[in-house]
Amino acid sequence: MSSHRNAQRRLIVNADDFALTEGVNRAIGELSEAGALRSCTLMSAGAAFKDAVRTTKEYKNLRVGCHVVLVDGFCVAPAETVRALVDGGEGQLRNSLPRFIADLQRGKIPEAQIEAEAVAQIRRLQDAGVTVTHVDTHKHTHLFPRVARPLIRAAMQCGVSAIRNPFEQAWSARLTRGPLLRKLEVAALRNFSNTFQKLLRASGLKTTAGSIGVSATGTLDEANLKRLLDGMPEGTWELVCHPGYNDAALGAVRTRLRNERDVERNALLAQIPAAVRDGRFELIGFDEL
């Protein structure tokens, strides 16, 4: 069910891609310490997984969810049990989001395998001593009901009580200065929102009123962030962001966000702590929904 309040503005600033590189981990830890965010989602098969787990123990205010990766990464479940997800040697997943979506919508990827992989990824965090506050997905694949259903089941099976609402509301997209194509994609995918809400009500999982910053992915500079914060209505929202350091380690991994991670890190530092101090909104984590 949705748990946002109408009497105030509350914001979860969630950094995705925790464990992608040590530079991403460092940025997230520093932002947590600076009061710019309180939430992140960790990639179970990320190259910097061990460093990410260590970082969670160092920064006590940092809430951690599971960033379930079904595309552009590696499986955590035994490859032979999730064959429909695997597309290469050593458990490699598809590296093309459009191909994943096409195969998903054609029924080529059983929901049971998505659920098994999501459970394996969540359990890996829990086995490492991480308290998993919520789940979301890399590339927002749970916009699609054929991912949302098994992801919700996986969360419930693992005792996780919250999930990202991946749908960006029209007000957020309207305030974003970014590529028109990205905005059109976000608007089209909003058609799945009603199905997501029905699944959520049946499950009892908690979520926000919606995500902001989705249309701004790749363009979330200080000006864009300020517009979003200034225009944010009452309720509980999640700002989706990807801060990091554009270092040599980032240059060695597959990601379209490179210098943009530096830009986002600086924007968050410049805008979020000051806005919280001014009482413009309450900064929370998913465990406070």
Stockholm file with secondary structure:
# STOCKHOLM 1.0

chainA/1-289         MSSHRNAQRRLIVNADDFALTEGVNRAIGELSEAGALRSCTLMSAGAAFKDAVRTTKEYKNLRVGCHVVLVDGFCVAPAETVRALVDGGEGQLRNSLPRFIADLQRGKIPEAQIEAEAVAQIRRLQDAGVTVTHVDTHKHTHLFPRVARPLIRAAMQCGVSAIRNPFEQAWSARLTRGPLLRKLEVAALRNFSNTFQKLLRASGLKTTAGSIGVSATGTLDEANLKRLLDGMPEGTWELVCHPGYNDAALGAVRTRLRNERDVERNALLAQIPAAVRDGRFELIGFDEL
#=GR chainA/1-289 SS CBCCCSSSEEEEEEEEEETSCHHHHHHHHHHHHTTSCSEEEECTTCTTHHHHHHHHHHCTTCEEEEEECSSSSBCSSCGGGCTTTBCSGGGBBCSCHHHHHHHHHTTCSCHHHHHHHHHHHHHHHHHTTCCEEEEEEGGGGGGSHHHHHHHHHHHHHTTCCBBCCCCBCHHHHHHCCSCHHHHHHHHHHGGGHHHHHHHHHHHTCBBCSCEESSTTTTTCCHHHHHHHHHHCCSEEEEEEECCCCCCHHHHTSCCSCSHHHHHHHHHHHHHHHHHHHTTSSEECCGGGC
#=GC SS_cons         CBCCCSSSEEEEEEEEEETSCHHHHHHHHHHHHTTSCSEEEECTTCTTHHHHHHHHHHCTTCEEEEEECSSSSBCSSCGGGCTTTBCSGGGBBCSCHHHHHHHHHTTCSCHHHHHHHHHHHHHHHHHTTCCEEEEEEGGGGGGSHHHHHHHHHHHHHTTCCBBCCCCBCHHHHHHCCSCHHHHHHHHHHGGGHHHHHHHHHHHTCBBCSCEESSTTTTTCCHHHHHHHHHHCCSEEEEEEECCCCCCHHHHTSCCSCSHHHHHHHHHHHHHHHHHHHTTSSEECCGGGC
//
